[in-house]
Amino acid sequence: MINRETVIQAHDLSKFYGEFEALHAVSFRVEGPCITGFLGRNGAGKSSTIKMLLGMIKPTSGTGKVLGHQIDDPKGSLLIRRRVAYVGEDKGLYAYMTVEQLIRFTRSFYPDWRAEIEQRLLNAYQLPLRRKVKALSKGMRTKLALLLALSRRPALLILDEPTEGLDPVSVEELLQTLAGITAEGTAIFFSSHQLGEVERIADSILMIDRGRIVLDVLLDTLRENYRRITVGFDTQPPEAKFQIPGVEHIRASGRQLTVLASRNADDVVERARSLAAVSVEVQPVTLREVFLDTIQLDAVSEKR
């Protein structure tokens, strides 16, 4: 049995940029060694959350811990960065160095650097050792940043859109690598817009929208419990009758109701039959469907 430990803890994290509230009282917990997919639209608050966890920006209010260290403590922040490998959207690298120089420079800081991972990724990614970083394509810079992160033997790997700029073969190689390193004790926390990739390898899902956490669920729980129930009636459907525990969203169209349930799908079916529904269809849902429904529901709630 794999021992789980809390690697990230956030409590009521909020962040203002002037009068704009990027994050509002965000609280969550991430366990390792697991893979957690961090989902949300552009501007939802993903990057701000990640930068606060790494001590790159300070929260306006709230607290957090990464690997047991306080994120707003300068000493703790330094200890976090020693044990956490981070690949950001901008893939910040020393542009004036060659690929070989940058690898050698980074390697010198980590006594437990995994030379076998470095060599395997060099071969797989076909990185040009003598080319300057500034001359690399976006995809090549992404591959180099991933090599530097994965070779470090980090306790926690934080990735912000890691597959951006990668070709399909490289994406497949990366997903296989990420799925494998958790067996060595590394926890992974990554944001992505590619829901299919997240669904393939993630153990849990954290979803943020408009600076608020709107979903925090194990992927196995989503697969086992989330259902879409489509109910047809001869007359106007009694939408209010389906406001029962576990129902996340109800959409009416003519004489048909579509219900998204996170649990108690059998209760929804029983309610439909008790209300003389003429048709009831129950289907499992994909992560993409849950994402779209949850974000749309949050948008409707915001307007109200």
N, C-alpha and C positions, 0 to 999 in steps of 0.2 A: 504493500500500500504506500502511495506517495504522501509524504508529510507536507501539509499545506502551511504556509506562513504568510502573514500580511506583509506585502512589500510596498504598498502605497495606501495611505490613509488621508483622506481629505475631509475636513469638517467646516461647513459653512463658508467656503472660500468665495469671496466676492472680489470683483475687480472693476474699477471705474477708470475710464480714460476721459478726463474732463467730466462732462455730464453724461457721457455714454456708459451704460452699465454692460460690460462684456460678459461678466459672470455674476450670477445671483445665488448666494448661499448654496454652493455646490458641495455635496457630501457623497462620498463613496469609498469603497474599500476594494483593493485588488490583491488577489492571492497569487502566490507562486509556488512551485514553478509551473505556471499556466500561461496561456496566450489569451490576452484580453483585447478585443477589437473595440476601438474608440470611434464611434460613428457620429456624423453630423454634417449638415450643409456647410458651405463656405460661410465664414463669419459666425458660426454657431458658438464658438468659444473653445474649440479643441486646442488650437495652438497656444492661446493664452493660458489654458489649464496646464499644458505640458511645460511651458516656460516658467510658470510659478512653481511647479513641482521640482524643477531643476535649479531654482534660485536665480533664474535669469531676469525675472521681474518679481516685484513684491506684491503680495495680495493687499487690497485695500482693507480687507477684514477677513477673519477666519484663520484657521491653522491647518497644517498638514505635516505628514511624515513620509519619508521615503527611506526604506531599509532601516527604519527605527530612528532616523535623524530628522530634526525639525527643519523644515524648508526655509524658515525665515531667520535661522541662526547662521551667521557667517561661517563658523567652524563646521556646523552640521552640513551646510551647503557644500563645502569643500569635500567633506567625506562622502557625500552623495555622489558628486561628480567623479570621484576616484573609483567608485564601484558601479557606476551606471554608464553604459554606452548610449550615446544619443546620435541619431541621424535625423537632421531637420530638413525642412522643405528646401532651404537654400543650400544645403550640402556644403556648409562653410569649410573650406579647405584653403591651405596656403597655395595661392595661385602661381607664385613664382618658382616653386619647387617642381622637380620632376616627380613622376609617380614613384620611382625607386627611392628618391630622397625622402619623400613624405612617409613612405612605409617605414623606412629605416629610422627616421626621426620619431615617429609615433611608437614604434617597437621599443625604443630605448627607455620609455617610461613604464613599461609593464613587464616585470620579471617572469610572469606566468603567461606571456604571449604564446599563442598556439601557432607555431611555425607550420604545422601540417595544414591548418585551416588557411593560413596565408597562401601557401603554395597551391592548395587545391582551388582556391578562388582566383588566384592569378591565372591558372590554367583555364578555368571555366569561363572567366570573364574576358580573357585575352587582353589584359591591360598592357598598354605600351609603356614599358618601364622608363624609357628615356624621354618620353614626351612630357612637356610641362603641363601642370594641372590646368592652367588657363586655356590651353589648346584642346582640352578634352571636350567631347560632346556632352550634352546634359545626361544622357544615358550612361556614359563612361564615368562621369563624376559621381553619379549615384552608385555605380558598382564599386568605385574606389572607396567611397564613404562607408559602404556596407562591409567591405573587406576590413577596413580599419576598426570598425565596431565589433564585428564577429570574431576577430582574431584576439580580442582583448580578454576573453574569458570573463565577461561582466556578470554580476549578480542579477542585474536588471538591464534589459535592452528596451529603449524607448525609440520608436520610429514614427516619423511624421510623413505620411504618404511615401512609403519606402519603394513602391513599384513605379513611381512616376518616372517616365523617360526610359523604362526598360522594355525590351522587346519580349514577345511571348515566351521564348525559350528561357530568357534570363528570369522572367517572372516565375516560371515553373521551378527553376533551380533555387530561387530565393525561398519560395514557399516550402519546398522540401527541406531546405536548410533550417528555416525557422521551426518547422515541426520537429526537427531532430534535436535542436539544442536545448529544448526544455527537459529532455531526458537527462541532460548533464547538470540540471539544477538552475538554469537561467530562466527567469520570468520575462515575458515579453508583453509590452504595452504599446499598441500601435494604432495610429489613426489612418483611415483610408476611405476613399470614395468607392473603391471597388468591392461591392458587397459580396460578389461571388467568391472573391479571394478570401475575404474575412470568414465567410461561411464554411469554407473548406478547412481552415486550420484553427479557428478560434475555439476556446473553451467557454468563454463568457463574452457578453456584449454589454457595453456601456454606451448609451446614446444621449447626446446633448443637443438641445435646440434652444435658440435665443437665450443662451447663457444658463439654461436650467437642465438638470438631468431628467430625462423623460422616460428612460428605460434602463434597467439594470437587471440582467437575467443571464442564467446559464444557457448556453446554446442548446444543450440537451433538453432543458426544461421547455424552451421555446418549441423545439421539435415535437416533444411529447404532449404538450398541453395546449398550445395555441391552435385555434381552429377558426375557420371562416364558415359560418352557418348561413345559408341562403334560404329564406322562408317566404313562401307565396301564400296569398290569401285571396278570397273571392271579393272581399270588400277592402276599404281603406285599412292598411295595417296598423295595429295598435302599438306604435313605437314605444310609448311610455311603459308598457307592460314588460319590456325586455331590459329595463334598468335593474339588473340583478348583479350580485357580486361576481366578478370575473369578466364582465362585459366591458370592453375598452372603447368600442366605437360601434355606432349604429348608423347605417345609411339607408334612407328610404328612396325607392324609385317606383312610382306607380303603386301597384299592389304587392310589391316585393320589398322585403327587408334583408339587408346584408349585415350580419353581426360578426364583429371580430371579438373573440373571447380568449383571454389568457389562461382561463381555467373554467371549470364547471360547464363545459360544452354540453354534457348530458342534461344539465338543468335547463339550458337554453332550448334544447330539443324538446324536453318534456313540457316546457312552457308553451312552445309553439303548438304542440299537439293538443294541449289543453285549451288553446284558443282557436281550435278548429282550422289550423293551417292546412292548405290543400297540397303543399309540397314542402319538404324539408331536405336540404342537401348539406352534408358536412364534409369539409375538405381541410387537409393540413395546409399550412401557409409557409412560404419561404421567408428568409430574413429580409429580402427586398420588399416583400409585401408588407411585413410588419413595420419596416422602416418608413415606407411611404404613408401607411395608414397613421402611424404615430405622429409623424411630422405634420401631416394634414390636420389631424385632430388637434395638435398643439396650436396650429395656425388659427383654427376656428375658435378655440378657447381664448386665444390672445385677442381676437377681434371683439369677443363678447366682453 
